[in-house]
């Protein structure tokens, strides 16, 4: 485990500290969980989604003015 120092607004720190105390949470662990989520969960899912979306956008599309006119009712 590493000891790191971060600059955080005093008001934000005080409010989060109080929140952790009221809920019986370890502040350091909550920050660690948040950091893990940001680097492990969100970017991978978001990256895969954006790559698929980009492929769809580059696809070939057929202009259709009326679905019933093109495919029947």
HTML snippet that shows the backbone in 3Dmol.js (N, CA, C, O; Angstrom):
<script src="https://3Dmol.org/build/3Dmol-min.js"></script>
<div id="view" style="width:600px;height:400px;position:relative"></div>
<script>
const pdb = `
ATOM      1  N   UNK A   1       0.847  -1.165   0.000  1.00  0.00           N
ATOM      2  CA  UNK A   1       0.000   0.000   0.000  1.00  0.00           C
ATOM      3  C   UNK A   1       0.899   1.235   0.000  1.00  0.00           C
ATOM      4  O   UNK A   1       1.939   1.254   0.657  1.00  0.00           O
ATOM      5  N   UNK A   2       0.493   2.253  -0.734  1.00  0.00           N
ATOM      6  CA  UNK A   2       1.281   3.475  -0.838  1.00  0.00           C
ATOM      7  C   UNK A   2       0.536   4.629  -0.181  1.00  0.00           C
ATOM      8  O   UNK A   2      -0.689   4.715  -0.255  1.00  0.00           O
ATOM      9  N   UNK A   3       1.279   5.501   0.452  1.00  0.00           N
ATOM     10  CA  UNK A   3       0.700   6.698   1.050  1.00  0.00           C
ATOM     11  C   UNK A   3       0.893   7.842   0.062  1.00  0.00           C
ATOM     12  O   UNK A   3       2.023   8.180  -0.288  1.00  0.00           O
ATOM     13  N   UNK A   4      -0.207   8.434  -0.386  1.00  0.00           N
ATOM     14  CA  UNK A   4      -0.164   9.512  -1.376  1.00  0.00           C
ATOM     15  C   UNK A   4      -0.846  10.750  -0.807  1.00  0.00           C
ATOM     16  O   UNK A   4      -1.691  10.653   0.083  1.00  0.00           O
ATOM     17  N   UNK A   5      -0.472  11.903  -1.325  1.00  0.00           N
ATOM     18  CA  UNK A   5      -1.058  13.163  -0.898  1.00  0.00           C
ATOM     19  C   UNK A   5      -1.765  13.798  -2.080  1.00  0.00           C
ATOM     20  O   UNK A   5      -1.207  13.885  -3.173  1.00  0.00           O
ATOM     21  N   UNK A   6      -2.991  14.240  -1.862  1.00  0.00           N
ATOM     22  CA  UNK A   6      -3.772  14.903  -2.893  1.00  0.00           C
ATOM     23  C   UNK A   6      -4.269  16.236  -2.368  1.00  0.00           C
ATOM     24  O   UNK A   6      -4.516  16.387  -1.172  1.00  0.00           O
ATOM     25  N   UNK A   7      -4.413  17.194  -3.254  1.00  0.00           N
ATOM     26  CA  UNK A   7      -5.013  18.466  -2.892  1.00  0.00           C
ATOM     27  C   UNK A   7      -6.505  18.396  -3.174  1.00  0.00           C
ATOM     28  O   UNK A   7      -6.927  18.151  -4.304  1.00  0.00           O
ATOM     29  N   UNK A   8      -7.288  18.612  -2.145  1.00  0.00           N
ATOM     30  CA  UNK A   8      -8.736  18.540  -2.242  1.00  0.00           C
ATOM     31  C   UNK A   8      -9.306  19.771  -1.539  1.00  0.00           C
ATOM     32  O   UNK A   8      -8.801  20.204  -0.503  1.00  0.00           O
ATOM     33  N   UNK A   9     -10.360  20.318  -2.122  1.00  0.00           N
ATOM     34  CA  UNK A   9     -11.017  21.456  -1.478  1.00  0.00           C
ATOM     35  C   UNK A   9     -11.441  21.058  -0.062  1.00  0.00           C
ATOM     36  O   UNK A   9     -11.993  19.978   0.146  1.00  0.00           O
ATOM     37  N   UNK A  10     -11.180  21.937   0.909  1.00  0.00           N
ATOM     38  CA  UNK A  10     -11.479  21.645   2.304  1.00  0.00           C
ATOM     39  C   UNK A  10     -12.951  21.305   2.515  1.00  0.00           C
ATOM     40  O   UNK A  10     -13.270  20.371   3.250  1.00  0.00           O
ATOM     41  N   UNK A  11     -13.837  22.045   1.884  1.00  0.00           N
ATOM     42  CA  UNK A  11     -15.270  21.813   2.053  1.00  0.00           C
ATOM     43  C   UNK A  11     -15.664  20.411   1.554  1.00  0.00           C
ATOM     44  O   UNK A  11     -16.439  19.708   2.203  1.00  0.00           O
ATOM     45  N   UNK A  12     -15.125  20.024   0.409  1.00  0.00           N
ATOM     46  CA  UNK A  12     -15.422  18.705  -0.147  1.00  0.00           C
ATOM     47  C   UNK A  12     -14.883  17.626   0.784  1.00  0.00           C
ATOM     48  O   UNK A  12     -15.568  16.644   1.070  1.00  0.00           O
ATOM     49  N   UNK A  13     -13.652  17.811   1.254  1.00  0.00           N
ATOM     50  CA  UNK A  13     -13.042  16.835   2.155  1.00  0.00           C
ATOM     51  C   UNK A  13     -13.861  16.695   3.435  1.00  0.00           C
ATOM     52  O   UNK A  13     -14.152  15.582   3.872  1.00  0.00           O
ATOM     53  N   UNK A  14     -14.229  17.820   4.031  1.00  0.00           N
ATOM     54  CA  UNK A  14     -14.996  17.797   5.279  1.00  0.00           C
ATOM     55  C   UNK A  14     -16.340  17.100   5.106  1.00  0.00           C
ATOM     56  O   UNK A  14     -16.739  16.303   5.955  1.00  0.00           O
ATOM     57  N   UNK A  15     -17.042  17.396   4.010  1.00  0.00           N
ATOM     58  CA  UNK A  15     -18.341  16.769   3.754  1.00  0.00           C
ATOM     59  C   UNK A  15     -18.199  15.265   3.521  1.00  0.00           C
ATOM     60  O   UNK A  15     -18.995  14.476   4.030  1.00  0.00           O
ATOM     61  N   UNK A  16     -17.188  14.875   2.756  1.00  0.00           N
ATOM     62  CA  UNK A  16     -16.989  13.450   2.494  1.00  0.00           C
ATOM     63  C   UNK A  16     -16.553  12.724   3.758  1.00  0.00           C
ATOM     64  O   UNK A  16     -16.983  11.599   4.014  1.00  0.00           O
ATOM     65  N   UNK A  17     -15.710  13.360   4.536  1.00  0.00           N
ATOM     66  CA  UNK A  17     -15.274  12.778   5.804  1.00  0.00           C
ATOM     67  C   UNK A  17     -16.469  12.539   6.722  1.00  0.00           C
ATOM     68  O   UNK A  17     -16.583  11.475   7.330  1.00  0.00           O
ATOM     69  N   UNK A  18     -17.340  13.505   6.824  1.00  0.00           N
ATOM     70  CA  UNK A  18     -18.539  13.377   7.650  1.00  0.00           C
ATOM     71  C   UNK A  18     -19.449  12.268   7.117  1.00  0.00           C
ATOM     72  O   UNK A  18     -19.988  11.474   7.888  1.00  0.00           O
ATOM     73  N   UNK A  19     -19.613  12.222   5.810  1.00  0.00           N
ATOM     74  CA  UNK A  19     -20.418  11.176   5.179  1.00  0.00           C
ATOM     75  C   UNK A  19     -19.874   9.791   5.534  1.00  0.00           C
ATOM     76  O   UNK A  19     -20.642   8.895   5.886  1.00  0.00           O
ATOM     77  N   UNK A  20     -18.559   9.614   5.444  1.00  0.00           N
ATOM     78  CA  UNK A  20     -17.940   8.323   5.756  1.00  0.00           C
ATOM     79  C   UNK A  20     -18.135   7.967   7.226  1.00  0.00           C
ATOM     80  O   UNK A  20     -18.437   6.819   7.551  1.00  0.00           O
ATOM     81  N   UNK A  21     -17.964   8.935   8.111  1.00  0.00           N
ATOM     82  CA  UNK A  21     -18.156   8.687   9.541  1.00  0.00           C
ATOM     83  C   UNK A  21     -19.588   8.262   9.840  1.00  0.00           C
ATOM     84  O   UNK A  21     -19.817   7.313  10.590  1.00  0.00           O
ATOM     85  N   UNK A  22     -20.550   8.969   9.248  1.00  0.00           N
ATOM     86  CA  UNK A  22     -21.964   8.672   9.489  1.00  0.00           C
ATOM     87  C   UNK A  22     -22.360   7.289   8.984  1.00  0.00           C
ATOM     88  O   UNK A  22     -23.258   6.652   9.535  1.00  0.00           O
ATOM     89  N   UNK A  23     -21.688   6.831   7.939  1.00  0.00           N
ATOM     90  CA  UNK A  23     -22.044   5.554   7.326  1.00  0.00           C
ATOM     91  C   UNK A  23     -21.066   4.431   7.660  1.00  0.00           C
ATOM     92  O   UNK A  23     -21.161   3.336   7.105  1.00  0.00           O
ATOM     93  N   UNK A  24     -20.140   4.697   8.554  1.00  0.00           N
ATOM     94  CA  UNK A  24     -19.181   3.683   8.974  1.00  0.00           C
ATOM     95  C   UNK A  24     -18.256   3.226   7.866  1.00  0.00           C
ATOM     96  O   UNK A  24     -17.898   2.051   7.796  1.00  0.00           O
ATOM     97  N   UNK A  25     -17.868   4.144   7.003  1.00  0.00           N
ATOM     98  CA  UNK A  25     -17.020   3.818   5.859  1.00  0.00           C
ATOM     99  C   UNK A  25     -15.586   4.277   6.091  1.00  0.00           C
ATOM    100  O   UNK A  25     -15.340   5.250   6.803  1.00  0.00           O
ATOM    101  N   UNK A  26     -14.647   3.567   5.483  1.00  0.00           N
ATOM    102  CA  UNK A  26     -13.250   3.968   5.509  1.00  0.00           C
ATOM    103  C   UNK A  26     -13.018   4.885   4.313  1.00  0.00           C
ATOM    104  O   UNK A  26     -13.163   4.460   3.167  1.00  0.00           O
ATOM    105  N   UNK A  27     -12.659   6.136   4.573  1.00  0.00           N
ATOM    106  CA  UNK A  27     -12.517   7.126   3.493  1.00  0.00           C
ATOM    107  C   UNK A  27     -11.483   6.685   2.465  1.00  0.00           C
ATOM    108  O   UNK A  27     -11.733   6.784   1.263  1.00  0.00           O
ATOM    109  N   UNK A  28     -10.350   6.209   2.903  1.00  0.00           N
ATOM    110  CA  UNK A  28      -9.303   5.787   1.969  1.00  0.00           C
ATOM    111  C   UNK A  28      -9.799   4.669   1.060  1.00  0.00           C
ATOM    112  O   UNK A  28      -9.534   4.667  -0.142  1.00  0.00           O
ATOM    113  N   UNK A  29     -10.516   3.726   1.643  1.00  0.00           N
ATOM    114  CA  UNK A  29     -11.024   2.609   0.848  1.00  0.00           C
ATOM    115  C   UNK A  29     -12.050   3.084  -0.172  1.00  0.00           C
ATOM    116  O   UNK A  29     -12.085   2.571  -1.291  1.00  0.00           O
ATOM    117  N   UNK A  30     -12.883   4.049   0.189  1.00  0.00           N
ATOM    118  CA  UNK A  30     -13.880   4.580  -0.739  1.00  0.00           C
ATOM    119  C   UNK A  30     -13.203   5.255  -1.928  1.00  0.00           C
ATOM    120  O   UNK A  30     -13.654   5.110  -3.064  1.00  0.00           O
ATOM    121  N   UNK A  31     -12.141   5.979  -1.673  1.00  0.00           N
ATOM    122  CA  UNK A  31     -11.400   6.646  -2.751  1.00  0.00           C
ATOM    123  C   UNK A  31     -10.709   5.602  -3.630  1.00  0.00           C
ATOM    124  O   UNK A  31     -10.665   5.743  -4.852  1.00  0.00           O
ATOM    125  N   UNK A  32     -10.169   4.555  -3.002  1.00  0.00           N
ATOM    126  CA  UNK A  32      -9.533   3.481  -3.756  1.00  0.00           C
ATOM    127  C   UNK A  32     -10.542   2.766  -4.658  1.00  0.00           C
ATOM    128  O   UNK A  32     -10.237   2.465  -5.813  1.00  0.00           O
ATOM    129  N   UNK A  33     -11.732   2.496  -4.139  1.00  0.00           N
ATOM    130  CA  UNK A  33     -12.781   1.859  -4.936  1.00  0.00           C
ATOM    131  C   UNK A  33     -13.144   2.730  -6.129  1.00  0.00           C
ATOM    132  O   UNK A  33     -13.298   2.230  -7.244  1.00  0.00           O
ATOM    133  N   UNK A  34     -13.280   4.031  -5.897  1.00  0.00           N
ATOM    134  CA  UNK A  34     -13.586   4.959  -6.993  1.00  0.00           C
ATOM    135  C   UNK A  34     -12.493   4.926  -8.062  1.00  0.00           C
ATOM    136  O   UNK A  34     -12.788   4.876  -9.256  1.00  0.00           O
ATOM    137  N   UNK A  35     -11.244   4.954  -7.633  1.00  0.00           N
ATOM    138  CA  UNK A  35     -10.133   4.952  -8.587  1.00  0.00           C
ATOM    139  C   UNK A  35     -10.108   3.654  -9.397  1.00  0.00           C
ATOM    140  O   UNK A  35      -9.874   3.682 -10.605  1.00  0.00           O
ATOM    141  N   UNK A  36     -10.348   2.519  -8.737  1.00  0.00           N
ATOM    142  CA  UNK A  36     -10.401   1.239  -9.434  1.00  0.00           C
ATOM    143  C   UNK A  36     -11.513   1.238 -10.477  1.00  0.00           C
ATOM    144  O   UNK A  36     -11.323   0.766 -11.598  1.00  0.00           O
ATOM    145  N   UNK A  37     -12.663   1.763 -10.105  1.00  0.00           N
ATOM    146  CA  UNK A  37     -13.788   1.820 -11.035  1.00  0.00           C
ATOM    147  C   UNK A  37     -13.428   2.641 -12.270  1.00  0.00           C
ATOM    148  O   UNK A  37     -13.718   2.232 -13.394  1.00  0.00           O
ATOM    149  N   UNK A  38     -12.815   3.768 -12.072  1.00  0.00           N
ATOM    150  CA  UNK A  38     -12.477   4.650 -13.191  1.00  0.00           C
ATOM    151  C   UNK A  38     -11.490   3.988 -14.144  1.00  0.00           C
ATOM    152  O   UNK A  38     -11.659   4.075 -15.360  1.00  0.00           O
ATOM    153  N   UNK A  39     -10.478   3.337 -13.621  1.00  0.00           N
ATOM    154  CA  UNK A  39      -9.449   2.775 -14.510  1.00  0.00           C
ATOM    155  C   UNK A  39      -9.782   1.383 -15.019  1.00  0.00           C
ATOM    156  O   UNK A  39      -9.306   1.002 -16.088  1.00  0.00           O
ATOM    157  N   UNK A  40     -10.585   0.604 -14.290  1.00  0.00           N
ATOM    158  CA  UNK A  40     -10.827  -0.775 -14.701  1.00  0.00           C
ATOM    159  C   UNK A  40     -12.171  -0.996 -15.372  1.00  0.00           C
ATOM    160  O   UNK A  40     -12.249  -1.793 -16.307  1.00  0.00           O
ATOM    161  N   UNK A  41     -13.200  -0.348 -14.952  1.00  0.00           N
ATOM    162  CA  UNK A  41     -14.536  -0.637 -15.451  1.00  0.00           C
ATOM    163  C   UNK A  41     -14.956   0.307 -16.569  1.00  0.00           C
ATOM    164  O   UNK A  41     -15.218  -0.132 -17.688  1.00  0.00           O
ATOM    165  N   UNK A  42     -15.018   1.553 -16.281  1.00  0.00           N
ATOM    166  CA  UNK A  42     -15.607   2.523 -17.199  1.00  0.00           C
ATOM    167  C   UNK A  42     -14.876   2.644 -18.530  1.00  0.00           C
ATOM    168  O   UNK A  42     -15.519   2.526 -19.573  1.00  0.00           O
ATOM    169  N   UNK A  43     -13.560   2.876 -18.548  1.00  0.00           N
ATOM    170  CA  UNK A  43     -12.917   3.071 -19.850  1.00  0.00           C
ATOM    171  C   UNK A  43     -13.040   1.884 -20.796  1.00  0.00           C
ATOM    172  O   UNK A  43     -13.207   2.088 -21.998  1.00  0.00           O
ATOM    173  N   UNK A  44     -12.965   0.656 -20.301  1.00  0.00           N
ATOM    174  CA  UNK A  44     -13.059  -0.507 -21.181  1.00  0.00           C
ATOM    175  C   UNK A  44     -14.443  -0.582 -21.812  1.00  0.00           C
ATOM    176  O   UNK A  44     -14.573  -0.745 -23.026  1.00  0.00           O
ATOM    177  N   UNK A  45     -15.457  -0.464 -20.994  1.00  0.00           N
ATOM    178  CA  UNK A  45     -16.825  -0.535 -21.521  1.00  0.00           C
ATOM    179  C   UNK A  45     -17.077   0.618 -22.472  1.00  0.00           C
ATOM    180  O   UNK A  45     -17.637   0.426 -23.551  1.00  0.00           O
ATOM    181  N   UNK A  46     -16.674   1.794 -22.086  1.00  0.00           N
ATOM    182  CA  UNK A  46     -16.906   2.966 -22.911  1.00  0.00           C
ATOM    183  C   UNK A  46     -16.128   2.848 -24.223  1.00  0.00           C
ATOM    184  O   UNK A  46     -16.659   3.177 -25.284  1.00  0.00           O
ATOM    185  N   UNK A  47     -14.890   2.389 -24.163  1.00  0.00           N
ATOM    186  CA  UNK A  47     -14.061   2.269 -25.362  1.00  0.00           C
ATOM    187  C   UNK A  47     -14.677   1.281 -26.350  1.00  0.00           C
ATOM    188  O   UNK A  47     -14.766   1.569 -27.543  1.00  0.00           O
ATOM    189  N   UNK A  48     -15.107   0.107 -25.851  1.00  0.00           N
ATOM    190  CA  UNK A  48     -15.720  -0.886 -26.734  1.00  0.00           C
ATOM    191  C   UNK A  48     -16.986  -0.331 -27.373  1.00  0.00           C
ATOM    192  O   UNK A  48     -17.222  -0.522 -28.566  1.00  0.00           O
ATOM    193  N   UNK A  49     -17.795   0.355 -26.578  1.00  0.00           N
ATOM    194  CA  UNK A  49     -19.039   0.932 -27.093  1.00  0.00           C
ATOM    195  C   UNK A  49     -18.737   1.954 -28.175  1.00  0.00           C
ATOM    196  O   UNK A  49     -19.367   1.934 -29.232  1.00  0.00           O
ATOM    197  N   UNK A  50     -17.793   2.840 -27.935  1.00  0.00           N
ATOM    198  CA  UNK A  50     -17.467   3.877 -28.909  1.00  0.00           C
ATOM    199  C   UNK A  50     -16.892   3.291 -30.198  1.00  0.00           C
ATOM    200  O   UNK A  50     -17.158   3.800 -31.287  1.00  0.00           O
ATOM    201  N   UNK A  51     -16.100   2.213 -30.074  1.00  0.00           N
ATOM    202  CA  UNK A  51     -15.556   1.562 -31.270  1.00  0.00           C
ATOM    203  C   UNK A  51     -16.671   0.947 -32.111  1.00  0.00           C
ATOM    204  O   UNK A  51     -16.669   1.083 -33.334  1.00  0.00           O
ATOM    205  N   UNK A  52     -17.623   0.273 -31.468  1.00  0.00           N
ATOM    206  CA  UNK A  52     -18.749  -0.317 -32.197  1.00  0.00           C
ATOM    207  C   UNK A  52     -19.602   0.770 -32.846  1.00  0.00           C
ATOM    208  O   UNK A  52     -20.032   0.634 -33.992  1.00  0.00           O
ATOM    209  N   UNK A  53     -19.838   1.830 -32.116  1.00  0.00           N
ATOM    210  CA  UNK A  53     -20.629   2.936 -32.636  1.00  0.00           C
ATOM    211  C   UNK A  53     -19.954   3.554 -33.856  1.00  0.00           C
ATOM    212  O   UNK A  53     -20.629   3.905 -34.824  1.00  0.00           O
ATOM    213  N   UNK A  54     -18.644   3.689 -33.819  1.00  0.00           N
ATOM    214  CA  UNK A  54     -17.898   4.264 -34.943  1.00  0.00           C
ATOM    215  C   UNK A  54     -18.012   3.369 -36.173  1.00  0.00           C
ATOM    216  O   UNK A  54     -18.143   3.875 -37.288  1.00  0.00           O
ATOM    217  N   UNK A  55     -17.964   2.033 -35.991  1.00  0.00           N
ATOM    218  CA  UNK A  55     -18.106   1.104 -37.109  1.00  0.00           C
ATOM    219  C   UNK A  55     -19.495   1.213 -37.722  1.00  0.00           C
ATOM    220  O   UNK A  55     -19.645   1.198 -38.944  1.00  0.00           O
ATOM    221  N   UNK A  56     -20.503   1.322 -36.873  1.00  0.00           N
ATOM    222  CA  UNK A  56     -21.879   1.467 -37.365  1.00  0.00           C
ATOM    223  C   UNK A  56     -22.019   2.748 -38.169  1.00  0.00           C
ATOM    224  O   UNK A  56     -22.638   2.746 -39.233  1.00  0.00           O
ATOM    225  N   UNK A  57     -21.459   3.829 -37.680  1.00  0.00           N
ATOM    226  CA  UNK A  57     -21.568   5.119 -38.370  1.00  0.00           C
ATOM    227  C   UNK A  57     -20.885   5.092 -39.735  1.00  0.00           C
ATOM    228  O   UNK A  57     -21.314   5.795 -40.650  1.00  0.00           O
ATOM    229  N   UNK A  58     -19.839   4.299 -39.883  1.00  0.00           N
ATOM    230  CA  UNK A  58     -19.117   4.226 -41.150  1.00  0.00           C
ATOM    231  C   UNK A  58     -19.758   3.235 -42.117  1.00  0.00           C
ATOM    232  O   UNK A  58     -19.310   3.108 -43.257  1.00  0.00           O
ATOM    233  N   UNK A  59     -20.806   2.530 -41.675  1.00  0.00           N
ATOM    234  CA  UNK A  59     -21.456   1.516 -42.493  1.00  0.00           C
ATOM    235  C   UNK A  59     -22.186   2.087 -43.687  1.00  0.00           C
ATOM    236  O   UNK A  59     -22.380   3.297 -43.803  1.00  0.00           O
ATOM    237  N   UNK A  60     -22.590   1.181 -44.583  1.00  0.00           N
ATOM    238  CA  UNK A  60     -23.355   1.554 -45.773  1.00  0.00           C
ATOM    239  C   UNK A  60     -24.838   1.512 -45.438  1.00  0.00           C
ATOM    240  O   UNK A  60     -25.329   0.525 -44.891  1.00  0.00           O
ATOM    241  N   UNK A  61     -25.533   2.562 -45.762  1.00  0.00           N
ATOM    242  CA  UNK A  61     -26.954   2.648 -45.454  1.00  0.00           C
ATOM    243  C   UNK A  61     -27.756   2.876 -46.723  1.00  0.00           C
ATOM    244  O   UNK A  61     -27.301   3.554 -47.644  1.00  0.00           O
ATOM    245  N   UNK A  62     -28.947   2.308 -46.766  1.00  0.00           N
ATOM    246  CA  UNK A  62     -29.857   2.491 -47.890  1.00  0.00           C
ATOM    247  C   UNK A  62     -30.884   3.534 -47.488  1.00  0.00           C
ATOM    248  O   UNK A  62     -31.591   3.339 -46.500  1.00  0.00           O
ATOM    249  N   UNK A  63     -30.989   4.639 -48.225  1.00  0.00           N
ATOM    250  CA  UNK A  63     -31.995   5.641 -47.871  1.00  0.00           C
ATOM    251  C   UNK A  63     -33.404   5.090 -48.106  1.00  0.00           C
ATOM    252  O   UNK A  63     -33.698   4.554 -49.175  1.00  0.00           O
ATOM    253  N   UNK A  64     -34.252   5.223 -47.121  1.00  0.00           N
ATOM    254  CA  UNK A  64     -35.627   4.736 -47.211  1.00  0.00           C
ATOM    255  C   UNK A  64     -36.559   5.881 -46.832  1.00  0.00           C
ATOM    256  O   UNK A  64     -36.502   6.402 -45.718  1.00  0.00           O
ATOM    257  N   UNK A  65     -37.427   6.268 -47.787  1.00  0.00           N
ATOM    258  CA  UNK A  65     -38.381   7.341 -47.506  1.00  0.00           C
ATOM    259  C   UNK A  65     -39.610   6.793 -46.803  1.00  0.00           C
ATOM    260  O   UNK A  65     -40.217   7.473 -45.976  1.00  0.00           O
ATOM    261  N   UNK A  66     -39.975   5.560 -47.134  1.00  0.00           N
ATOM    262  CA  UNK A  66     -41.163   4.952 -46.552  1.00  0.00           C
ATOM    263  C   UNK A  66     -40.925   3.462 -46.395  1.00  0.00           C
ATOM    264  O   UNK A  66     -40.679   2.768 -47.381  1.00  0.00           O
ATOM    265  N   UNK A  67     -40.995   2.964 -45.178  1.00  0.00           N
ATOM    266  CA  UNK A  67     -40.784   1.542 -44.945  1.00  0.00           C
ATOM    267  C   UNK A  67     -41.891   0.702 -45.595  1.00  0.00           C
ATOM    268  O   UNK A  67     -41.617  -0.344 -46.184  1.00  0.00           O
ATOM    269  N   UNK A  68     -43.144   1.166 -45.484  1.00  0.00           N
ATOM    270  CA  UNK A  68     -44.243   0.402 -46.087  1.00  0.00           C
ATOM    271  C   UNK A  68     -44.132   0.427 -47.601  1.00  0.00           C
ATOM    272  O   UNK A  68     -44.463  -0.562 -48.256  1.00  0.00           O
ATOM    273  N   UNK A  69     -43.674   1.537 -48.173  1.00  0.00           N
ATOM    274  CA  UNK A  69     -43.498   1.601 -49.618  1.00  0.00           C
ATOM    275  C   UNK A  69     -42.386   0.684 -50.089  1.00  0.00           C
ATOM    276  O   UNK A  69     -42.468   0.128 -51.184  1.00  0.00           O
ATOM    277  N   UNK A  70     -41.361   0.519 -49.292  1.00  0.00           N
ATOM    278  CA  UNK A  70     -40.208  -0.318 -49.659  1.00  0.00           C
ATOM    279  C   UNK A  70     -40.472  -1.789 -49.367  1.00  0.00           C
ATOM    280  O   UNK A  70     -40.145  -2.654 -50.180  1.00  0.00           O
ATOM    281  N   UNK A  71     -41.054  -2.072 -48.226  1.00  0.00           N
ATOM    282  CA  UNK A  71     -41.209  -3.466 -47.786  1.00  0.00           C
ATOM    283  C   UNK A  71     -42.645  -3.960 -47.740  1.00  0.00           C
ATOM    284  O   UNK A  71     -42.872  -5.134 -47.445  1.00  0.00           O
ATOM    285  N   UNK A  72     -43.600  -3.126 -48.013  1.00  0.00           N
ATOM    286  CA  UNK A  72     -45.006  -3.519 -47.953  1.00  0.00           C
ATOM    287  C   UNK A  72     -45.559  -3.357 -46.540  1.00  0.00           C
ATOM    288  O   UNK A  72     -44.836  -3.037 -45.596  1.00  0.00           O
ATOM    289  N   UNK A  73     -46.861  -3.588 -46.432  1.00  0.00           N
ATOM    290  CA  UNK A  73     -47.478  -3.390 -45.117  1.00  0.00           C
ATOM    291  C   UNK A  73     -47.634  -4.654 -44.332  1.00  0.00           C
ATOM    292  O   UNK A  73     -48.139  -4.626 -43.210  1.00  0.00           O
TER     293      UNK A  73
END
`;
const viewer = $3Dmol.createViewer("view");
viewer.addModel(pdb, "pdb");
viewer.setStyle({}, {cartoon: {color: "spectrum"}});
viewer.zoomTo();
viewer.render();
</script>
